[in-house]
Amino acid sequence: MSTIGFLHTAEVHVATFRALVASLAPGWTDRHVVDPSLLADARAGVPVAQRVRARLGELAGVDVVVCTCSTIGPDAERAGALRGDRPMARAAVSVGGRIAVAYAVESTLEPTTGLLRDEDPSADLVLVPCLEAWECFEAGDLERYHSAIAERLREVDAEVIVLAQPSMAPAAELLPGRLVLSSPRAAVLAATKSG
């Protein structure tokens, strides 16, 4: 039996990714390491590369490791993990046209835009900060968090919308008729193909 290991920076992601593994990858098991301090420190400008590497080491023995946090994704990828947002970025640039990049934490902006530019240096990006929504996430009010993100994105002029953080994914359901990409599902599918 194959195992996917996940490094998260929020406990809420364990249930999301566990459910995705169960539905998309029958026969696979999952292991999770959660360390909110990695995101908190990265947001404060504290280097976290060594700690990311150490936390990934706790997943030794799994078939494939996925980092689900966009902010620490570059450090995790350099340490050998799959970036959970790379399959989403690849899909977004393949659509062509303008890509709206929605983000709720400032520290996610540079890694996400860098990733999209890595996939296509000429990508036409429009940035959509949803920073006020993050307070709802931190307060545990996920319904308001997702509603605030969707409200901010309703009138955005873009061919595709990228939700930069996995926590934003349910906002896609509130935007019918729009092409909205998020990382959780794509990350699990990519992991099962590479593992």
C-alpha positions, 0 to 999 in steps of 0.5 A, spaced: 500 500 500 502 506 498 502 512 502 502 520 501 505 524 506 503 531 507 506 537 511 500 542 513 501 549 516 493 548 519 490 543 522 484 544 518 487 541 512 488 534 515 481 532 514 480 536 507 486 532 504 484 525 508 478 525 504 481 527 498 486 521 498 480 516 500 476 519 494 481 520 489 486 514 491 483 508 493 488 503 496 493 509 498 494 511 505 496 518 508 500 521 514 500 528 516 505 533 519 502 540 522 506 545 524 502 552 524 509 556 526 512 555 519 507 559 516 507 564 522 514 565 522 515 565 514 509 571 515 514 574 520 520 574 515 523 569 519 527 563 515 524 557 515 527 552 510 531 548 515 525 547 519 521 545 513 526 540 511 526 537 519 518 537 519 519 533 512 524 528 515 518 526 519 515 523 513 520 519 512 518 512 509 512 515 505 512 514 497 511 521 496 511 528 500 506 534 498 507 540 502 500 544 502 502 551 504 503 556 498 508 560 503 513 555 504 512 551 498 519 553 495 522 551 501 519 544 501 520 543 494 527 545 494 527 539 500 524 534 495 517 535 496 512 536 491 509 543 492 501 542 492 500 548 488 504 546 482 499 542 478 494 548 479 499 553 476 500 548 471 493 548 469 492 555 470 497 557 465 495 552 460 488 555 460 491 562 457 489 569 458 488 573 464 489 569 470 487 572 477 491 570 483 487 571 489 490 570 496 488 571 503 495 572 506 501 577 503 506 571 504 503 567 499 503 572 494 510 572 492 511 564 492 504 563 488 506 569 482 513 566 482 510 559 481 506 561 475 511 565 472 516 559 473 510 555 469 509 561 464 514 567 464 509 571 460 503 569 464 498 575 464 497 576 472 492 580 475 492 580 483 486 580 487 488 580 495 483 578 500 487 579 506 480 582 510 478 575 509 484 571 513 481 574 520 475 570 519 479 563 517 483 565 524 477 566 528 474 559 525 469 562 521 470 558 514 463 560 511 464 567 512 472 566 510 469 563 503 464 568 502 468 574 503 473 571 498 467 569 493 465 576 493 471 579 492 472 575 486 465 575 483 467 581 478 474 580 476 476 580 469 480 573 468 479 567 464 481 563 470 482 564 477 487 561 482 486 560 489 493 561 492 491 557 498 488 550 500 484 553 505 480 558 499 478 552 495 471 551 498 470 559 495 470 556 488 463 553 489 460 560 490 463 562 483 458 558 479 460 559 471 467 561 473 473 557 471 476 557 478 482 552 480 485 550 487 490 546 489 488 540 494 484 536 489 490 537 483 495 536 489 493 529 491 492 527 483 499 529 482 502 525 488 498 519 486 501 519 479 508 521 482 508 516 487 
